[in-house]
């Protein structure tokens, strides 16, 4: 059982924030728990070399199986992810703006959804999926994933844009930066910043900042489960508990305490693991 975040190799670090390895094996025939996956500031390329992952949205279509590899856009809503009994996910969390530069896809088209990566990268990605499914363990798979990414980076479109630096700034300090201050940091007008941010990240700078701060609070509470919610709110840049609760309701449909209890039922919790 593995829930691991690791840095990519040095040549990929301006494109990839981290690589997540998630591996579970469940015994028996009973129902498996689902993961209520909250919004977080990320764009991903995810591989499922073993059992497929199913996904459902609370107000969306019925539960359906994801393809073997998917490109996942920025989410501002919770999704329910259902793992298989022999489950392995290699999730490449990309740097802000990297998915746009790697694919050329306007990111609003991927907001709150995902697409089959084989439909974007064709035979090359299909061949990688076949190689991954034939390997015995995730340490054997990672070099193949990184080699594919390095090939895509070499063919990427355009240089980094100033909005990517602005998004990085929001990841580090999601609270307390006005749109005007962020625009000055990126050497853009507020209108240019907002337009380019939505094109390359799929959401506005304001929404991205809210998601970043919410994600920080979600992880902080997991790491400090005995801390009261007001202390969590203040530590993560919220004015008060009600401000934090408003974001929890907007992003998950639950109060902070209710979603914390729901997260306690996630698959990784069965093995004593958590996202912190």
C-alpha positions in Angstrom: 0.0 0.0 0.0 1.5 3.3 -1.1 0.5 6.9 -1.0 3.7 8.7 -2.1 4.6 12.2 -3.5 7.9 12.5 -5.1 9.8 15.0 -7.2 10.4 14.3 -10.9 13.9 14.1 -12.3 15.7 17.5 -12.6 15.1 18.1 -16.3 11.3 17.9 -15.7 11.0 20.1 -12.6 10.0 23.3 -14.5 7.2 21.3 -16.0 6.2 18.8 -13.3 5.5 19.8 -9.6 5.4 16.2 -8.4 4.5 12.6 -9.2 2.0 10.9 -7.0 2.0 7.1 -6.6 -1.2 5.6 -5.2 -1.3 1.8 -4.9 -3.9 -0.2 -3.0 -4.8 -3.9 -2.9 -8.1 -4.9 -1.2 -9.0 -8.4 -0.1 -12.5 -9.8 0.1 -15.6 -9.1 -1.9 -17.3 -6.3 0.0 -17.9 -2.8 -1.4 -14.9 -0.5 -1.6 -14.9 3.0 -0.2 -14.8 5.9 -2.6 -12.5 9.0 -2.4 -14.3 12.3 -2.2 -11.6 14.2 -4.1 -11.8 17.9 -3.3 -10.7 20.7 -5.6 -7.0 21.4 -5.5 -4.8 23.7 -7.6 -3.6 21.1 -10.1 -3.6 19.9 -13.7 -2.6 16.3 -14.1 -1.7 13.5 -16.5 -2.8 10.3 -14.7 -2.1 6.7 -15.6 -4.1 3.6 -14.4 -2.0 0.6 -15.4 -4.1 -1.9 -13.3 -7.8 -1.7 -12.4 -9.6 1.3 -13.8 -10.7 4.2 -11.6 -14.3 5.1 -11.8 -15.5 8.7 -11.3 -18.8 10.4 -10.6 -19.8 14.0 -10.0 -22.5 14.8 -7.5 -24.5 16.8 -10.0 -23.2 15.1 -13.1 -23.6 11.9 -15.1 -23.6 8.4 -13.5 -20.4 6.8 -12.4 -18.1 5.8 -15.3 -14.7 4.2 -15.8 -11.8 6.5 -16.8 -9.6 5.5 -19.7 -6.1 4.1 -19.0 -4.6 7.6 -19.1 -6.3 10.9 -18.7 -5.6 14.6 -18.8 -7.3 16.2 -15.9 -8.2 20.0 -15.9 -8.5 22.3 -13.0 -11.4 21.4 -10.8 -13.5 23.7 -8.7 -16.0 20.9 -7.7 -15.6 17.7 -5.7 -15.5 14.4 -7.6 -16.1 10.9 -6.3 -13.3 8.5 -7.3 -13.8 4.7 -7.0 -10.6 2.6 -6.9 -10.3 -1.0 -8.1 -9.3 -3.9 -5.9 -5.9 -4.0 -7.5 -5.4 -0.3 -8.0 -2.4 1.7 -9.1 -2.4 5.3 -10.2 0.6 7.3 -11.4 -0.5 10.9 -11.3 1.8 13.5 -12.8 0.9 16.9 -11.2 2.0 19.5 -13.7 3.3 23.0 -13.1 0.8 25.8 -13.6 0.3 26.4 -17.4 2.3 23.3 -18.4 -0.7 21.3 -19.6 -1.7 24.2 -21.9 1.8 24.4 -23.4 2.1 20.6 -23.7 -1.2 20.2 -25.5 -2.3 23.6 -26.9 -5.8 22.9 -25.5 -7.5 26.0 -24.1 -7.9 25.0 -20.4 -11.5 26.2 -19.9 -12.4 23.1 -22.1 -10.9 20.9 -19.4 -12.2 22.7 -16.3 -14.1 20.3 -14.0 -13.5 17.4 -16.4 -10.9 15.1 -18.0 -10.2 13.7 -21.5 -8.7 10.5 -22.7 -4.9 11.2 -23.2 -4.8 8.7 -26.1 -7.2 11.0 -28.0 -4.7 13.8 -27.6 -1.4 12.1 -28.1 -2.5 9.1 -30.2 -0.2 6.1 -30.9 2.7 7.4 -28.8 0.6 7.5 -25.7 -1.2 4.2 -26.5 2.2 2.5 -26.8 3.2 3.9 -23.4 0.0 2.5 -21.9 0.8 -0.9 -23.3 4.3 -0.8 -21.8 3.1 0.2 -18.4 0.5 -2.5 -18.2 3.2 -5.1 -19.0 5.5 -4.0 -16.1 5.4 -5.6 -12.6 5.8 -2.5 -10.4 5.6 1.2 -10.3 9.3 1.8 -9.9 9.8 0.1 -13.3 7.1 2.3 -14.8 8.3 5.8 -13.7 11.3 6.0 -16.1 8.9 5.3 -19.0 6.5 8.0 -17.9 9.3 10.5 -17.5 10.8 9.6 -20.9 7.5 10.2 -22.5 7.2 13.6 -20.8 10.7 14.6 -21.9 9.7 13.9 -25.5 6.5 16.0 -25.1 8.5 18.8 -23.5 10.9 18.9 -26.5 7.9 19.3 -28.8 6.1 21.8 -26.6 4.5 25.0 -28.0 5.8 28.3 -26.9 7.7 29.7 -23.9 6.5 30.2 -20.4 4.0 33.0 -19.9 4.1 35.5 -17.0 0.7 34.2 -15.7 2.5 30.9 -14.8 4.8 32.8 -12.4 1.6 34.5 -11.0 0.0 31.2 -10.5 3.2 29.9 -8.7 3.0 33.0 -6.5 -0.6 32.0 -5.6 0.4 28.5 -4.7 2.9 29.9 -2.2 0.7 32.7 -0.9 -2.9 32.1 -1.8 -4.2 34.8 0.6 -3.7 38.6 0.7 -2.8 39.2 -3.0 -5.1 41.5 -4.9 -5.7 41.2 -8.6 -3.9 44.5 -9.2 -0.9 43.4 -7.1 -0.8 40.1 -9.0 -1.0 41.8 -12.3 1.9 44.1 -11.3 3.9 41.0 -10.3 3.3 39.5 -13.8 3.8 42.9 -15.6 0.3 42.7 -17.1 -2.8 44.7 -16.9 -5.5 43.2 -14.7 -7.6 42.4 -17.8 -4.7 40.7 -19.6 -3.9 38.7 -16.4 -7.5 37.5 -16.1 -7.8 36.6 -19.8 -4.5 34.7 -20.0 -5.0 33.0 -16.6 -8.3 31.6 -17.7 -6.9 30.5 -21.1 -3.9 28.7 -19.6 -5.2 27.5 -16.2 -8.9 27.2 -16.8 -10.2 29.5 -14.0 -9.8 33.1 -12.9 -6.9 34.1 -10.6 -9.4 34.8 -7.9 -10.9 31.3 -8.1 -7.4 29.7 -8.3 -6.4 31.6 -5.2 -9.5 30.4 -3.3 -8.9 26.8 -4.4 -5.2 27.0 -3.3 -6.2 28.4 0.1 -8.9 25.8 0.5 -6.5 23.0 -0.4 -4.0 24.3 2.2 -6.7 24.2 4.9 -7.8 20.7 3.9 -4.3 19.3 4.2 -3.5 21.3 7.3 -6.5 19.8 9.1 -5.5 16.3 8.0 -2.0 16.9 9.5 -3.5 18.4 12.7 -6.7 16.5 13.2 -7.1 17.6 16.8 -6.9 21.3 16.0 -10.2 23.3 16.1 -11.5 24.8 12.9 -11.0 28.4 13.9 -7.2 27.7 14.4 -7.1 25.9 11.0 -8.8 28.9 9.3 -6.5 31.5 10.8 -3.4 29.4 10.1 -4.4 29.1 6.4 -5.2 32.8 5.8 -9.0 32.9 6.4 -10.5 35.7 8.4 -12.6 33.4 10.5 -14.3 30.0 10.7 -17.3 31.2 8.7 -15.1 32.3 5.8 -13.5 28.8 5.7 -16.9 27.1 6.0 -18.2 29.2 3.0 -15.4 27.7 0.8 -16.0 24.2 2.1 -19.7 24.5 1.2 -18.8 26.0 -2.3 -16.2 23.4 -3.2 -17.5 20.2 -1.5 -21.2 20.8 -0.6 -20.4 20.0 3.0 -19.5 21.8 6.2 -15.8 21.5 7.2 -16.5 18.8 9.9 -18.8 16.8 7.6 -16.3 16.7 4.8 -13.5 15.8 7.2 -15.6 12.8 8.4 -16.2 11.9 4.7 -12.5 12.0 4.0 -11.9 9.7 7.0 -13.7 7.0 5.0 -11.4 7.4 1.9 -9.5 4.3 0.7 -6.1 5.4 2.0 -7.6 5.7 5.5 -8.1 1.9 5.5 -4.3 1.6 5.6 -3.6 4.4 8.1 -2.6 6.9 5.4 -3.8 10.4 4.7 -3.1 13.4 2.5 -1.3 16.1 4.5 
